[in-house]
Amino acid sequence: MSPRTRAVAGVMFLSAVLAVYFVFVGVRAVALLGSGTLIAVLMGIALLILPLIGVWALVRELRFGFAANRLAGMLESSDRMPEEEVDTRPSGRPVREQADAIFPKYRDAVEARPDSWVDWMRLGVVYDACGDRKRARAAIREAIARERTAGREESSGE
């Protein structure tokens, strides 16, 4: 089983466990709402709202993960995945100087072609490989948005 397949299987398993948890919380919330006492009703309302927020967050993250995996697969299949190697410290963190030396190439590509999902995705992959998760997610979200826009333009005949 490939690492990507294992990761997807793990995400699906944890999502299923979380969904079962949400169902149990929902059942308890309905019971509290039916009790008739003010505090219990307020707790029931809170127990209904929190799982809804959890479901929203779970769906959002799953959509991000599947879209990011799809774009990464497209990069791999077209041999456009970044291949620079960065040494890591014993802690597993990348050597910052090497990581910083790689960024200008990918940042310049994004600046030259800001509508290119490929360049945004490559930048996100490089950020992720160098341990900058916040910027990686932002760049990959931008790549997903750009790819969707490009797909709509292609399907509308523009």
N, C-alpha and C positions, 0 to 999 in steps of 0.2 A: 504494500500500500504506500503510495507516495506521501510525502509530508503534507502536501496541499490537501489530499483526500483525507488524511488523518485530522488535519485542522478543521476541515468542513464537518467531518463526523463529530468531532468534539464540540464544535459550536452548536450543531443540531441537537446533540444530547443535552447540553447545558440549557439550551433554549426550551427543550421539552420539559426538563425538570423545573425551570422557571415558570413555564406555563401551568404546570400542575400546581405549583405554589400559588400562583395567582388565582386559580380556581378555588383552592382551599381558603384563601383569604377572602375571596368573594362570598363564599358560603357563610363564613363567620360574620362578614359585614352585614349580610341580609338578616342573619339571626339577631345581631345587635340592633338593627333598624326596627325589627319587629318587637323589641322588648318594651318600647314605650317610655323608657326613662330618658331624660334629657342627655345625661352623660353617655349612656350607651348608644343613643341615636347619633350623637356627635362622633363617637368613636367609629360607628358603622359608616358614617359618611366619609371619615378620613380613610377608613380601610377600603372604601370603594375608589376614592380618588388616587391613593398611592399606587395601587396596581395599574390603574389606567395610565399614570405617568410612566410606570415601569414598562408596560406594553408598548407605549409610544417610543420610549428609549430603545427597547429591544428591537423593534421593527426598524427604527432609524439606523441602528448599528448593523443589523443584518443586511439591510439594503446597501449600506456603505461597503461592508465587507464583500458582498457578492459582486458589486460593481467594480470594486478595486481589484478583486481576483480576476474578473473578466478582462479588465484592461491590462493587467499584468500578463495574463495569458496571451493577449493579442500582441503585446510587446515581445514576449518570448518567441512566439511563433514567427514573428517577422525579424528576429535577431536584432532588435533595437533596445534590448534591456541593457542598462549601464553595466559595465564589466570591470570598472576600476576596483582594485583591491586596496583596502585600508587596514593597516596593522592594528591590532587591539592590545590593550594593556592586560595584565593578569586578571583584572576585575571584569574584563569583557568589554569595557568601553573602548571606542575607537581612539586612536592617537589624533588629537584635535588638529594638530598642524597639517597632517596628511588629509584629514577630512576637509579642512578649510581650503586646501589647495584644489580640491575637486570641484567645489561649488561654482566658481566663476564660469566654467564651461557650460554648465546646465542652466545657471541663472541667465547667462547671456543668450542662450538658445530661447528661453522663455521671453526675454525682452525683445528678441528679434521677431518671434512669432507668437504673440500672446494668445492667439486663438487656437493654437495647436495643442490638442489634448495630449499628444505624444510627448511633447516637450515638458508639459506640466507633470505628467506621470513620471517621466524620467527624473525630474527634479525631486518629486516626492519619494521615489525609490532611493535616491542618493541621500536625502535627508534621513530617511528611515534607517538606512544602512549605517549612517554615522551617528545614530542615537538621538536625533532631534525629532521626537515623535510629534510634537505640536505642529511644527512646520511641515512635516511629512503629511500629516492628515489634512492640513490646509491645502497643500499643493495637490494631493490626490483628490480631494473634494473638487478643486478647480478643474482637474483633468476630467472627472466624471461629468461635471456640468458642461464643459467644452465638448466632450464627446457626444453628449445628448443633443446639444445644439447642432453639432455637425450632422448627426443622424437625422434630425428633423429637417434640416435644410436639404439634405440629400433626398429624403422621401417626398419633400414638397416640390422638388425639381428646381431649386434655386441654384 
